[in-house]
Amino acid sequence: MRPQRLVFVYNADGGRLAGLKDMFHKILSPGTYPCSLCAVTYGATSMYPEWREFIKTLPVPVDFLHRDEFIRDYPQWARYPLPAAFGVGDGGGLTPFIEAPEMDATDLNGLMQLVRQRL
């Protein structure tokens, strides 16, 4: 059954200071950067246009949460490996849609293909 919406969760905290720290980490040491979702969908300062346009074409709404926001909103999922994407069902419950190992193993084109296949 197709989810009512998707929630992509970054393995990074929100906020300006955390964003700056992540930006420098991604630039200076990309091999140790812990958020493959950020790495494949964002450049140094903004979302890649291909990803932004792809999201607009999906048949369901898409939300993005940082790790701290996700844990605040869904504390029962606090130990789930991130980055990840979740499908949100009719009752608001989450179901894993793309898991961390899959995120870690793909590039932007592969991520878009995964999303298309599973929707």
C-alpha positions as CSV (number, residue, x, y, z in Angstrom):
1,M,0.0,0.0,0.0
2,R,1.3,3.4,-1.0
3,P,2.1,5.8,2.0
4,Q,0.1,9.0,2.4
5,R,3.4,10.9,2.6
6,L,7.1,10.4,2.9
7,V,9.4,11.7,5.7
8,F,13.1,11.9,4.9
9,V,15.3,12.1,8.1
10,Y,18.8,13.5,8.0
11,N,21.5,12.1,10.2
12,A,22.2,15.7,11.3
13,D,20.7,18.1,13.8
14,G,18.8,21.2,12.7
15,G,19.7,24.8,13.4
16,R,22.2,27.4,12.0
17,L,25.2,26.3,14.1
18,A,24.7,22.6,13.4
19,G,24.3,23.5,9.7
20,L,27.5,25.4,9.5
21,K,29.4,22.6,11.3
22,D,27.9,20.0,8.9
23,M,28.8,22.2,5.8
24,F,32.4,22.4,6.9
25,H,32.6,18.7,7.8
26,K,31.1,17.7,4.4
27,I,33.6,19.9,2.6
28,L,36.7,19.1,4.6
29,S,36.2,15.4,5.3
30,P,33.5,14.0,3.1
31,G,34.5,10.4,3.7
32,T,33.6,10.7,7.4
33,Y,30.4,12.8,7.0
34,P,27.7,10.8,8.7
35,C,24.7,11.9,6.6
36,S,24.6,10.2,3.2
37,L,21.2,11.8,2.5
38,C,22.6,15.2,3.0
39,A,25.7,14.4,0.9
40,V,23.7,13.2,-2.1
41,T,20.9,15.8,-2.0
42,Y,22.7,18.9,-0.9
43,G,25.6,20.9,-2.2
44,A,27.6,23.2,0.2
45,T,24.7,25.5,0.9
46,S,21.5,24.4,-0.9
47,M,19.5,21.4,-2.2
48,Y,20.4,20.2,-5.6
49,P,17.9,21.4,-8.2
50,E,17.4,17.9,-9.6
51,W,16.3,16.6,-6.2
52,R,14.1,19.6,-5.6
53,E,12.3,19.1,-8.9
54,F,12.1,15.3,-8.4
55,I,10.4,15.8,-5.0
56,K,7.8,18.1,-6.7
57,T,6.8,15.3,-9.1
58,L,6.1,12.7,-6.5
59,P,2.4,11.6,-6.0
60,V,2.6,12.1,-2.2
61,P,3.8,15.0,-0.1
62,V,7.3,14.9,1.2
63,D,8.6,16.2,4.5
64,F,12.2,16.5,5.7
65,L,13.3,16.4,9.3
66,H,16.6,16.7,11.1
67,R,17.6,14.0,13.6
68,D,16.7,16.2,16.6
69,E,13.3,17.1,15.1
70,F,12.6,13.4,14.3
71,I,13.4,12.3,17.8
72,R,11.3,15.0,19.3
73,D,8.3,14.1,17.0
74,Y,8.8,10.3,17.0
75,P,10.6,9.4,20.2
76,Q,9.8,5.7,19.8
77,W,12.1,5.7,16.7
78,A,15.0,7.4,18.5
79,R,17.3,4.4,18.1
80,Y,16.6,3.8,14.4
81,P,19.7,4.1,12.2
82,L,19.7,7.3,10.2
83,P,19.5,8.7,7.5
84,A,16.3,7.1,6.5
85,A,13.0,7.7,4.8
86,F,9.7,6.6,6.3
87,G,6.2,6.2,4.8
88,V,3.4,7.7,6.8
89,G,0.2,5.7,6.8
90,D,-3.4,6.8,7.2
91,G,-3.2,6.7,11.0
92,G,0.0,8.7,11.1
93,G,2.2,5.6,11.9
94,L,5.6,5.3,10.3
95,T,6.9,2.4,8.2
96,P,10.6,2.3,7.0
97,F,10.7,3.2,3.3
98,I,14.4,3.5,2.7
99,E,16.8,2.3,5.4
100,A,20.3,3.7,6.3
101,P,22.4,1.1,4.6
102,E,20.5,1.7,1.3
103,M,20.9,5.5,1.7
104,D,24.6,5.0,2.4
105,A,25.1,2.8,-0.7
106,T,23.4,5.1,-3.3
107,D,23.9,8.4,-5.2
108,L,21.3,10.9,-6.1
109,N,20.1,9.0,-9.2
110,G,20.0,5.8,-7.3
111,L,18.0,7.4,-4.5
112,M,15.5,8.8,-7.0
113,Q,15.2,5.4,-8.6
114,L,14.6,3.7,-5.2
115,V,11.8,6.2,-4.4
116,R,10.1,5.7,-7.8
117,Q,10.3,1.9,-7.5
118,R,8.7,1.9,-4.0
119,L,5.9,4.3,-4.7
